[in-house]
């Protein structure tokens, strides 16, 4: 299974998602990027720090549905050095997930750190009136989910 990711869209999406990915976290899932390809040919990228979830959709290509977690930093560092006209390819096999890209015109396939998709925290249902929108002047917004209060402690 392969997923081609356009670098032009990654150069927009990854800085946005990096606002959510914590630099240091004992939870490995928080340092991962969830990549989901749907039958509708769209690709969804998600990042979380457990309290905040961010999600962006990219144009995709036809293929079977896929849902995987890969190291955010590996994809961000690789995409940073490429032209917006390039593509990076994720290859999922029995051996794991590889990132296919080119260095000096030669194809390079590099294995990236992954986690089982079951490690991803459940995304809370966003119900009108239970979320706050953080408008930062960009074309994107982050949703902070307030923690429900437990009893009358007022926390």
C-alpha positions, 0 to 999 in steps of 0.5 A: 500500500502506498500513499503519495503526499504532495509536499506543497500541501505538507509545507502548509499542513505540518507547521499547523499540526506542529502547534499541537505536537508536544516537543517532549511527551512520555506518551509516544502517541503524542509525537505521532501523526495519524495518516488516514486515507478514505475511500473518498480519495481524501487524506486526513492528517491528525495530531494531538497532545491529548487535550487538543486535536488538530486535523487537516485534509489533503487531496489524495489518490485512489486506493484502499483505506489506510489508517496508520501512525508515524513519527511526526518529526521524520515526515516534517524533517524530510518534507522541509528540504523538498520543493513544493512540486515534489511528492513523498510516498508512504509505503506500508508493508509487513515490515512497517512503514517506509518513507520514499523520497529522492536524494540527488535524483536517487530514490531512498526508502527509509523506515520510520517509527510507527505505533499501532493505531490502537495507541491513538487516543479517542477523538472526543465528539465535538458538540456545539457549546462544549468547545472553544475555537482558537482563532489565530488569524490563520486559515486553520483553527484548533479545538480545545476540549474542556475537561468535564467537571467531576462533582461539585469541586469546581475544578 
